[in-house]
Amino acid sequence: VAARFVARSYSTTFQEGTIGKVDDSPVTVADFAVQAIVCKRLLDAFPDDPIIAEEAADELRANSKLRLRVLEAVQTVMPSATSEDICSWIDRGTEREYSDRFWTLDPIDGTKGFLRRQQYALWT
């Protein structure tokens, strides 16, 4: 599902939905959307498993324009998703307590390459 989202969205301009993080690395609408989708799928399949992911939804809560763009992207594969849903799913990835079993997630590894339409890796 995440791969399908990125493939479908590859032709859109993510520069408009790109923000800089504290470490100056970019985060895109696609990063947030893929993390929301993957975290939701993991929640459905493995509800007790913690997820350690790269993004948090704080920026989306503070930026309604960005939140709407992410919501629209997620709704291309999950039409009933709401803004509250996507923020909740993204924040499933903020777990930091030890567990014998957990998932790690970098929604798009190589965001700069993704933005340049060059090399990047994606969770599938």
N, C-alpha and C positions, 0 to 999 in steps of 0.2 A: 504494500500500500504506500509506504513512504517513498519507495523508488518510483512508483507510478506518479505520485504527486510531483516529485522533482522533474521527472521526464516531461510531464505535461507542462510544467511551469518554466521549463528551461528557456523558452522563447520570450518570457516576460522580462521586464527590466527590474532586477532586484536592487539596483543602486538606489532607487527611490525609497526602498524599505530597509536600508542598511543603516545601522548605528554603530558607533565605536564603543567598545568596552573600555574599562579602566586601563587594561594593558595594551590599548590601541589596536586590538584585533577586531575585525568586523564581525557583526552578527546580523543575519538577514532575516527577512520574513520566512524564508525557507528553513533556516535553522530552527526558529521557534515552531513553525508548523510541523516539521518532521518530528521534533521532540514531542510535541503534543500528541501526534498520531501514534508514535511508537510507544510512548508511556501509556496511552489509553489501551493499546493492544496488549501490552504486558500486564497491565492492571486486570484486564479481562481474563487473561490466561493464567496469571500467577499473582493473585491478589495479595499474597503475604510477602512477596519478594520485594526488597527495597531496590531502588534504582539510584545510581549515582550518575548524574548527567551534567552537561556543561552549562546549560542555561537555567535561569530562574525567571519567573513571570513578573518580577517587580517593575521592570521597564514597561511591560505591557499595561500594567495597572496604572502607571503614571502617564502613559502616552496613548490617548484614545485613537488617534489616527493609525498608529502602528498596530494597536490591538485589533482594530477593524480589518486591516490588511491581512493580519495573521488569521483572523476568524474566517475571512473570505477564502483564504488558501486552504484551511482545514476543511471547510465546508465543501470543497470540490470532491473530497472523498468521504466525508462524514457530514452529510447535509443537516443533521439535527443538532450539531455542536453549537454551544453558546459561548459567549465570551467568558463566563464563569467556568464553563467546562474546560476550555483550553488553558486558562490560568491554573486551574486545579491539576490538570494532567501534566503540564510543564513542571509544576512544583513537586510532583511525585518524584522528580529527578533530583531533589535537593537533599535526599537522605545522606547522612554522614556517619551514622552509628554502625558499629561492626555487626555483621551478620555472616553466618557460615556460607550463605548463598546470597548473591546479589547480582544485579545487572549493571554494567557500565555503558554509558551512551554518549557519544559525540555525534550529534545529529548529522552534520556534514563536516567530515574531517578534511580540512583544506578549503575553508570558506573563501580565502583569497583566490585560489585556483578556480573555485566554482564561479566567483564573480567575473573572472577573466575568461570563463568557459574553457578552462584548461583542465588540469588534473585535480580530482577530488575523490573522496571515498564516501560511501553512503551505507547506512545500516539497512539491510534488507531481510 
